[in-house]
Amino acid sequence: MCGLHFGASVHAHTPSICWKSCFHWLDTFDCDAAKESTSSSLGSQRETRGLQEKNLTVDKAYDVYEDGCPTRQVLERLAEKWALLILDRLEGGPIRFNHLRRDIKGISQKVLSQTLKRLERDGLISRTIFATVPVTVEYALTPLGRTLTETVSAFTHWAERNMEAVLTAQAAYDAGDRNG
């Protein structure tokens, strides 16, 4: 059941129906980021203020197994290789755009820029612009983004540690040995 409350009235629909009727609002507001961000975060305060202005409150009633659930968009973003590599690289502290581009081999400037914008929109990273000539831009994890560091690190480095086993399994599968 959807947990979106509009003023005093409660819309209780199945998730797919509710998500369709509330899609415009959900598309402009990241509920998970607002709920998970620390209360001291400026972004969270702005989002909370925005909810109060709209007289909206949000109950967490998401189900990732429902096809219309917006959590799938977040999972899709986090499953992108570039997003994982960016989040893992930012674990060490703020990094400039060009430094990220040099560190993450094979990523184009366009893809890096697009991925950074999506991660910023989701509240996982922050962007700081310095008034220098030329302009300097730094990216850093937000408190919400830091909640993912252990998971992202484990996932990315799992691939490094287990690549030989994966390659062996792929070779066996390709050779027709489906038993192991």
C-alpha positions in Angstrom: 0.0 0.0 0.0 1.2 3.5 -0.8 2.1 5.7 2.1 1.6 9.1 0.6 -0.5 11.5 2.6 -1.8 14.6 1.0 -2.9 17.0 3.8 -5.5 15.3 5.9 -6.6 12.8 3.2 -4.8 9.6 2.7 -4.5 8.0 -0.7 -4.3 4.3 -0.1 -3.9 2.5 -3.5 -1.9 -0.3 -4.7 1.7 0.9 -5.4 1.4 0.8 -9.2 -1.8 2.9 -9.3 -0.6 5.3 -6.6 2.8 5.7 -8.2 1.2 6.5 -11.5 -1.1 9.1 -10.0 1.7 10.6 -7.9 4.5 10.2 -10.5 5.0 13.9 -11.1 5.5 14.7 -7.4 7.7 11.6 -6.9 9.8 12.6 -9.9 10.6 15.9 -8.3 11.2 14.8 -4.8 13.5 12.0 -3.6 11.6 10.5 -0.6 14.3 8.1 0.4 17.0 10.7 0.4 14.9 13.0 2.6 14.1 10.2 5.1 17.7 8.9 5.2 19.6 12.2 5.3 20.7 13.5 8.6 18.5 16.3 9.9 21.4 18.7 9.9 21.8 18.4 6.2 20.9 21.5 4.3 19.3 19.5 1.5 17.2 17.5 4.0 16.0 20.8 5.6 15.1 22.2 2.2 13.2 19.0 1.3 11.4 18.9 4.7 10.5 22.6 4.3 9.2 21.8 0.8 7.0 19.0 2.2 5.6 21.3 4.8 4.8 24.0 2.2 3.0 21.4 0.2 1.3 20.0 3.4 2.7 16.5 2.6 4.1 13.8 4.7 5.7 10.6 3.6 5.4 7.2 5.2 8.0 4.6 4.1 5.9 2.0 2.4 8.1 1.0 -0.5 8.5 -2.4 -1.9 11.4 -3.0 -4.4 9.6 -6.1 -5.7 6.7 -4.0 -7.0 7.2 -2.9 -10.7 6.0 0.7 -10.1 8.0 1.3 -7.0 10.4 4.3 -7.3 13.1 2.5 -5.3 13.9 0.6 -8.5 15.2 3.8 -10.0 17.6 4.2 -7.1 18.7 0.5 -7.4 19.2 0.9 -11.2 21.4 4.0 -10.6 23.4 2.2 -7.9 23.9 -0.8 -10.1 25.6 1.3 -12.8 29.3 0.5 -12.9 30.2 4.2 -13.2 28.1 5.2 -10.2 29.8 2.5 -8.1 33.2 3.6 -9.2 32.5 7.3 -8.5 31.0 6.6 -5.1 33.9 4.3 -4.2 36.5 6.9 -5.3 34.8 9.7 -3.3 35.1 7.6 -0.1 38.5 9.2 0.5 37.2 12.7 0.4 36.3 15.5 -2.0 37.7 15.2 -5.5 37.7 17.5 -8.5 36.0 16.6 -11.8 39.2 16.1 -13.8 40.8 14.1 -11.0 37.8 11.7 -11.1 38.0 11.5 -14.9 41.7 10.6 -14.7 41.2 8.1 -11.9 38.3 6.2 -13.5 39.8 5.0 -16.7 37.5 4.7 -19.7 34.8 7.0 -18.6 34.0 9.8 -21.0 33.5 13.4 -19.8 29.9 13.3 -20.9 29.1 10.1 -19.0 31.0 11.3 -15.9 29.0 14.6 -15.9 25.7 12.8 -16.4 26.4 10.3 -13.6 27.5 13.0 -11.2 24.3 14.9 -11.9 22.1 11.9 -11.2 24.0 11.1 -8.0 23.7 14.7 -6.9 20.0 14.7 -7.6 19.6 11.5 -5.5 21.4 13.3 -2.6 24.4 10.9 -2.6 27.0 13.5 -3.5 27.4 17.2 -3.2 28.9 19.6 -5.7 31.0 22.6 -4.6 32.0 25.4 -7.0 35.1 27.5 -6.2 35.4 31.0 -7.7 38.8 30.5 -9.3 40.1 31.1 -12.8 39.3 28.6 -14.3 36.3 27.6 -12.1 37.0 24.6 -9.9 34.3 22.1 -9.0 34.7 19.5 -6.3 32.5 16.5 -5.5 32.0 14.8 -2.2 29.8 12.2 -0.5 26.9 13.6 1.5 25.9 12.0 4.8 23.4 9.9 2.8 26.1 8.9 0.3 28.4 7.9 3.2 25.8 5.4 4.3 26.7 3.4 1.2 30.5 3.4 1.5 30.9 0.0 3.1 28.4 -1.6 0.6 29.9 0.0 -2.4 33.5 -0.8 -1.4 32.5 -4.4 -0.7 30.8 -4.7 -4.0 33.5 -3.1 -6.2 36.4 -4.9 -4.4 34.5 -8.2 -4.4 34.7 -8.1 -8.2 38.5 -7.6 -8.0 39.0 -10.4 -5.5 36.7 -12.9 -7.3 37.4 -12.1 -11.0 39.4 -15.3 -11.6 36.6 -17.5 -10.2 34.1 -15.6 -12.4 36.3 -16.0 -15.5 36.6 -19.7 -14.7 32.8 -20.1 -14.3 32.2 -18.2 -17.6 34.7 -20.4 -19.5 33.1 -23.6 -18.1 29.6 -22.3 -19.0 30.7 -21.3 -22.5 32.3 -24.8 -22.9 29.0 -26.4 -22.2 29.9 -27.6 -18.6 26.7 -26.5 -16.8 27.5 -28.6 -13.7 30.2 -26.4 -12.2 
